[in-house]
Amino acid sequence: MTGASSPSSQQDTQPIKFAYWVPNVSGGLVISKIEQRTSWDIDYNRKLAQIAEASGFEYALTQIRFTAGYGAEYQHESVSFSHALLAATEKLNVIAAILPGPWHPAVIAKQVASISQFTGGRLAVNIVSGWFRGEFQAIGEPWLDHDERYRRSEEFIRVLRGVWSEDNFTFAGDFYRFRNYTLKPKPSSPPEVFQGGSSRAARDMASRVSDWYFTNGNTVEGVKKQVDDIRAKAAQSGHHVKIGVNAFAIVRATKEEANEVLDEILSGADPEAVRAFQHEVQNAGNASPEREGNWAKSSFEDLVQYNDGFRTNLIGAPDEVAQRIVELKSVGVDLVLLGFLHFQEEVEFFGKHVIPLVRALEAKEAARTAA
């Protein structure tokens, strides 16, 4: 159609979005003995959400853990914690991590519908297919093979969308069955559906059913390969997927100061905890048929930050970090999901010193394109 724009061209004109990992799990976001002025408690997190909202962040992602490990001795449940953050803010969207297996889709569909009604539709979900076998064993849940976990997650998402949008919903899948089920009230607006993963099964699932795809930290070139792959697959079915990338931000006045902090994190790494984490996640990453799942090729240094956040290289002075973010946007990234060492003060610093530079670079690029 004449004058129509492609999803990629539309993405180029949209400001890149910013999200942060919610520290609703103890231990911070690095497996290191370095000081982390970050708390998992609700008072700290309510204030953090308000700071993030005022600083230009549009999303917050809560974590889901059922068992302790790798410094995460204490964990608050994701849906209830997300609701508490929504109640403390006015614009921030909160993404609750959901694990199929422990949750039945009817339960989460009803929870999200009610919270959506209470908060103006600001609750989204991140469907986590699962990587930690020991966690499933600890709570008595069957452990499925890698690709079966993604088949279950896809059914889970299809059920959520059906229950949220249809009356007398009927579904006959391999994992879930519904017969003439009607949910009332429904969400005040269709909740966004996020998912993660790097394997073939994860990317294929995103290309069919998800609104957003989260990838672990990676270089610009590595992210581009994933973006191109997912969007080519999605185009075949007329679907469009937005892309979020994980990054651990270390922004200081100078590049040298930022690198010093990175060195301190790595030198303070807890080798025993990192290797235990490495053992679990690389078993999960290598469980995919093509052996290309999350963490399959992560080094020890990469895994000091849970989701390969150092690899995205948002480490340096504000202008350097802003430039790298715009480079990520140029290859199709729509959102950057950020972790920090000291969340409250660093989220505020990032909003004051990095986001305005990103917006200025975006405006400059838009003017150049228009000319």
N, C-alpha and C positions, 0 to 999 in steps of 0.2 A: 504494500500500500504506500503510495507516495506520501512522503513526509513522516512516515513512522520511524521511530528510533529503536535500535536494538537494545536488549537488556544491558549489554556492555557499555553502549554509549550513554544510556541513562545513568549507569553507575558512575561514569566519569564526571557527571555534573553534580552528583550528590556529595555533600560533605562526608568525609569518612567519620565513622562513629567510634566512640570510646566506651569501653566497659572495664570493670575491675572485678577481680576474684574477691568474693566475700570471705573473710577469714572466720567463718563459723566453725572452723576446725582448729584445734590448738597446734602450736608449733611453727606458725608462719608458713611461708611458701618456699623456703629453701631448707635443705637437710644439712644445716650447718650450726655450729655452736656460736656463731656471731650473734651479737645482740640484735633482736628484732623487736622494736617498740610497737608491737602489734598484739592485740588481744582478741580472743575468740568470744568474749562475753557480749551480751546484748547491748549494754550501755555504750561500749566502745563502738559497736557496729552501727547503732542508730546514729551516733554523731558522725561516723565515717560516711554513711549514706547521705546525710545532709550536706557534708563537705563536698562529696562527689557530685551531687546534684547541682550545687552552686558553682562547681568548677568546670562544668561542661560535659560531664559523663552522662550518657543516656541509659546505660544498662549496668546491672550488677549481677554476677553469677554466683549463686550459693552452691556449696559442695555437698556431695552425699557420701558419707562413710557409715558403715555399720559396725566396724571393728577397729580397734586401735592399731597403730603401726607407724613406723618411720617418723616418730615425733608427734603424731596425731593421737594423743592419749584421750582427748575429749572431743566430742563432735555433737553439735546441735543439728537436729533434723531439718532438712532443707525447706520443706513446704511451710511449716510453721514459722521458721526463721524468716523466710521470704515475706510472709504476711506481716510480721513485725516491722520489717524495713519499709514495706509499702505504707504502713500506717504512720510511719515517721517522716514520710516524704510526700511530695505533691506531683512530681513529674517523672521521677526515676522509674524505669522499667526493671523489674527483678525477674531473673530467670532461675527457676527452681530445678535442680538436678533430680531426675527420676530414674530409678533402676528397675526395668521390667524383671519380673520374677518376684522380688519382695513386694512390689506394688501390682495390684490388679488395675487394668485401665478404667474400670467403672469407678473405682475409689478415687483415683487421681482426677478423672473427668469431673466428678462431683465437687471435689475440693477446689479445683481451679475455677469451676463455674461460679461457686459462691464467692471466692476471693475476688474474682473478676468483677462481680456485681458490687462488692464493697469498695473497690479501689479504682474504678473507672477503666478497667481492662488493662491494667499495667503488669499483670503476671503472665510470664511465658514459661515454657518448659524446655529443659535440655534432656533428651532421652539418651541415657548412658547405657550402652549394651553390656558393660561389665568386663573387667580384666583380672580381678583378684579372686582366684578360685577359692582361696582359704576363707574369704569373707562369706561366700555362698555356703561353704561347708559348715561354717560356724553357726549359721542361722537356719540350717536344714533345708536350703534351697538346692534343687538339682542344678548341676553345672553342665551347660550345653557346649558342644563344639563351637569353634569360632564363628563360622558362617551361620550356624543355627541361631546363635545369639542375635545376629543382625536380622535374620528372618523373623525372629520373634519381635524385635524392636520395630520392624516395618509394620507388622500386624498391629502392634501396640499403637503406632501413630495413626494408621488407617482407622482404627477403632475410635481413638480420641476425636479425630476430625468428624467421623460419622455421628458419634454421640453428641458432639457440640453443635452440629448443624442440622440434624434430621430428627423427626419424630418417628416412632415405630421402627427404630434402627434394627436391622438384622444383619448378622455377619457370621459366616461359617469358615473359620480358618483352622490351621493346624494347632494353634496355641490358644485361641480365644473364640468363644461362641456367644452370640447375642441373638435374642429373639423378640422382636417387637418392643424394644426398650426405648422409652422416652424420658429424657432428662429435662426437668424444669426446676428452677430457671436455668437457661443456658447462659454461657458467658456473655458479658455485655458487648464484646467484640471478639472476633476469632483470635484465640491466643496464638502467638508465634511459636513455632516448633524448631528448636535447635537440636543438633546432634554433633558428635565428634567422630574421630577415627581417621586412620590413614590407609587402611587396607582397601583392596578392591571391593570387598563387600560393603564397607562403610561408604565409599565414594558412590557406588551404585545405588545404595539406599538413599543417600542424599539427593541424587539426581532424579529420583522418583517421587519422594514424599516430603522432604524437609524444606523449611523456609530458609534455614541457615545451616552452614557447615563449618564447624570449628576444626582447624588443623593445629597440630602441635607447632611449637616454634620452628622456624626454618629460615633459610636465606631467601632473598627475593627470587632467585632462580628456582629454588626448590618449591616455593609457594606457587610460582607461575605454572609449573608443570601440573600441580594438583588442580589449580583453578581451571586451566585449559581442559584437563581431562574431565572434570565434573561438569563443566558447562557444555562441553560437546555432547556428553551423554544426556544431560538434561534437555538439550535442544531437540533431541530425537523424539522426546515425548511432549514437547511444548511446555516444559517446566523450567522455572528459573530459580536458581539457588544463590543466596548471598553468602559471602565468605568472611569468616572471622579467623584471625590468627593469634595464637598465644605469644606473649612477650613478657619478659621480666625487665622492667625499666629501672635503670640506674642513671638518673639525670643529676648532674652536679654542675657547678660553675664552669669547670673545665673538663676536657677529656681525660686528663691525667688523674684528677680526683675521682672520676667515675671508675676508671680502670683500677685504681687503688682499692675501691670498695669491692669490685669484683674479685680482686686477688684475695682480699680478706675473707670473703665468703667461701672461696674455694679452699683457702688454706685452713679454714675452720670447719671444713666438711667433716661429717661423722662417717668415716669409711665403712664401718660395720652396717650402719643404717642404709647408706647409699647402695652398698652391694646387695643387701637384702631386697631393697626396692628394685634394683637392677635385675636381680634374679627373677622376681615376679613379673615385672612388666615386659622383659624381653622374652620370657616364655609366652606371654600373651601376644606380643608383637609377632613372634615367629610362628604362632599357631595358625595364622592365615595361610591358605594354600600357596600364595606367592611369597610368603615370608616377608611381607612389606607392611605389617601393621604398625600402629604407634609404638615407638621406642625400639623397633627392630634393629636400628643402626645407631642408637644413641650411645655416646661415650660416657665414661664415669663423670666427667665434668658437666656434660649436658644434664645428667640426671640429678645433680645437686639441686637443680630447680625441677620440680615435678614434671612439667610439661615442656621440656626442652626450651624454656623461655630465653636462655642466654643466646641461643642460635639465631634469634631474630635480630639481635645486635642493636637494641635500643639502649645503648650504653654510651654516654658521652655528654657533651654540652647541649643545651636546649636546641641550638640551631642544627647541630648534627643529627639529633634524634628526630626533629621535625622533618628534615630532609629524607631520612630513611622511611618515615611513615608515608610520606608522599610517594616514594618509590614503590612501597608496598601497594598503595592505592593504584599506581599506574599499571600493575599487573593483575588487578581485579579484586583486591582486598577491600571489603566494605566496612570492616570493624576490626579494631585492635583490642584484644582482651589482655589487660595488664595486671601484673603482680608487682609488689613493691616490698622493700625491706621494712620500712616504717610507714604504714599505710596512711594514717591521717595526714601527717605533715607532707608526705611525698605526693599524695593525690592532689593536695592543695597546690603544691609547687608545680606539678605537672600542668594543672589547669591554668595557672597564672603565667607560666613561662614557656610551655610547649604548644598547647592547643592554639593560642593566638598566632604563633608562627606557622602552624599547619594551615590555619584558615587563610593567612596571607599568601602562602605558597599556592593554595588551591585557587584563590582569586586571581593570582598572577597567571596561572596556567589556563584558567577559564578565559581570561582576556586575550592571552596569546592564541588560543584555539579560535576564539571568535574573530580575531583579526586575520 
